[in-house]
């Protein structure tokens, strides 16, 4: 008998009804019209009421109502976990639930959203169908990975405004085996309020279905077994490389996406047609394939994304098929190609030694007793295959050499779980693995399973044996070490809290990522440094610091990812506000910090060892006692690095000041100082060891945005010289405390020509060597014959010698010297210096250019190279050879490099030695009876009249 009271009670209860149904068979009658036997209205537990018979609201996150009905405490309702109630079988199986929402209330008394979660076992996919008794869109819905916080999160499927009762969300196309899913339902405005005339109850049908190899049900698929060319020898027709990123094979310009070719298929042959496409192909491009047999295929719509390896269809010979691609904008869209086909199988397992283990899931049971997988074993690899399952069932694993399952290679058909088949030395082939359900010894009607291919190398590739996480340079690489650190953030990263220094190994392709964790104490920060050896300058690693805050991916704290780091990288927790921000929930509690080391680019087939060092420092409270007193001002210097903001005024004179900084409480200190006309300034910063304190000198006026004149960043003490010509204005000194804190000393020096860094006595000539590469007059050249340090006057008895000089990328970027070479001599020349790294954390060295020229002039309009060298080793050499043999001069140019990355404040030594030409092959010549070699330029030419003695007139005899 039907009763309104009974109906009202039933609609707020969850009822669990398991039924077998085909996929998408959702033609259910409205909730209130269903007649349910009274016995089914009572849950087995028994049912406690809505939602999900738990007697609680199914969670909620939308900040409008997050409390249980009848509770005054917001956020007191957990997400409803349905995992133990949902049924699974060897076919589609549906479990039905009822739920309730009554919309938003400003008083927080109603229920505006419901969130359910469930764990999906091996081998299954999920459909969720929501029904309600009204013609409007009662709610929005999202089906996605665990952790959804709104219907706008990223998920697998969703519905929104315009959806009608009976709408279905599905995981089809996504691999969800062995993961947790969330179902997020959010009331659409007032459309779930009975007070507004709408229904507030709904029905939720969760259908589980077997998902063999990620497909729906027990479907089989053919896979490509190797490329086959078109008749003209080409592999691909069309092009998608212009916008197809890395998934396309044909680059832009090849055919503009408008292309055609023919494929002849012999009798008995069968080939699959495959295609790649870019993210514009859906609206601009087409594929058409027509065959003489009448067979044909054309694309029927593709997604607006870059996708490779799409299987279109198969063609069987004898036949001749012409494939055509078009693109209306002639910028590419599709690429089509042919490949041989495997037999129809459940799935394909294929991998390389770079990722030696790969697996997929499936389901077998009473109504679907077997699945068959094609398994590719590459050349140079051996393999074993394992089968695991998580039901009370008996599964067997048999491996065959042929798709007809005739020739058995190995089997594991006992009562063990897992079943494992070792294929010995079988290599460079495709085998077929059969998974069977043995009903006699099985209790459960179906079992989800995982089948895994494990490759073993015939010859061990780089990074096969690892010992990550041990002390640097102490790794054992024979298979007995600690192994490889986790490759993903959520795969149990090695915890390195017990040591502050450890090593690891990465390789191109074979191991490109390692993850570690350390526990940072409450109110502390972390400093992390990564170092590695480069074989070439492009061997680059990256350092990332992240934290797990319960989302789909970790939250970034800081990183060091530049390709210019060259062997060393530093990252700290204080580089992001997330570390101390109250919203993040990290500050004031011990926090697990994730350290990720990965590759940018590494030389192939080599192992790269790296070292990670870290330290903690207390970020709570002050690092000094007493009040703020920057530069004796009794106050805190201005707190901005961008705008002029309450700077402490300094006196325009030489002085040393003490200030105080803190990477959390006082990151910025700003000082103002007037630099008089004809003066410039030097600023030095002395900070405690281990502190990262940056120093800037800027200009500006009023409260304007400041412009940077000079800066020095990173760890260590700082020393800034302001270039001449910047006086007669206010300058602003900014001290930025990045890591740690405490007192620092600021040393200010007013600078004139008398105390600037340039000694202006290069090589003992009493002045700065010329900066002019193409001198217009003799006066623009500086000559070494005036040196007080070497003997280079052009005399026959000159001995050369050693002299010292100075250069700097800003103050004195190049030095040019004119040097005399005596007749009958040549010059051996070298320059030495102490190598400099490009930055405090880099191992890359700065490069010096050392060149010797000759030219006619001045004025010099062109230069001829005699010797050209560049080096970063601290030593460069050259020789004049036979360029100046009968006396003359040469022009030496020494360059400090770029004004941004060249040498800073560098002393170098120049060594000159004059040696007899007789040491050189062809050095002693007698051109025109001169006893010398005729010169290479007109300035060193032999004047024949000076050396030829004419005794006979050619006309008189």
Secondary structure, DSSP 8 states (H G I E B T S, - for coil): ---HHHHHHHHTS----EEE--TT------GGG----GGGGS-SS---SSSTTTTS-----SSS--S-TT--STT----EE-GGG----SS-EEEEEEEE-----TTS-S--EEEEEEEE-TTEEEEEEEE-SSSS--EEEEEEETT--STTS--SEEE-TT--TTEEEE-TTS--TTEEEEEEEEE-TTTT-GGGT---EEEEEEEEEEBGGGSSBT--B--EEEEE--TTS-S-EE--TTTSGGG-SS-TTSSTT-EEEEEEE-BT-EEEEEEEE-TTHHHHEEEEEEETTS-EEE-----SS-EEEEEEEEEEBSEEEEEEEEETTSS--EEEEEEEE---BSEEE---GGG-EEEEEEEEETTB-EEEEEEEE-TTEEEEEEEEE-SS--EEEEEESSTTS-SEEEEE-SS-SSEEEE-TT--SEEEEEEEEE-GGG--SSEEEEEEEEEEEESS--TTSS-BTTS-TT----SS-S-B--BSSTTS--EE-TT-SEEEEEEETTTB-EEEEEEEE-TTEEEEEEEEE--SSTT-EEEEEEEE--SSSS-EEEEEE--TT--SEEEEEGGGSGGGT-GGGT-TTS-EEEEEEEEEEE--TT-EEEEEEEEEEEE-SS-SSSSS--GGGSSS-----SSB--S-EE--SS-EEEEEEEETTTB-EEEEEEEE-TT-EEEEEEEE-TT-EEEEEEEE--TT-B-EEEEEE-SBS-EEEE--TT--SEEEEEEEEEEESEEEEEEEEEEE-TTTSS----GGGSSS--B--SS-SSGGG--BGGG-SSSB-SS-TT--BEEEEEEEBTTTB-EEEEEEEEEETEEEEEEEEE---BSSTT---B--EEEEEEE-S-SS-S--EEEEEEEESSSEEEEE-TTSS-EEEEEEEEEE---TTTS--SEEEEEEEEEEEGGGSTT-S--GGGSSS---SSGGG---GGGT----S-TTT-
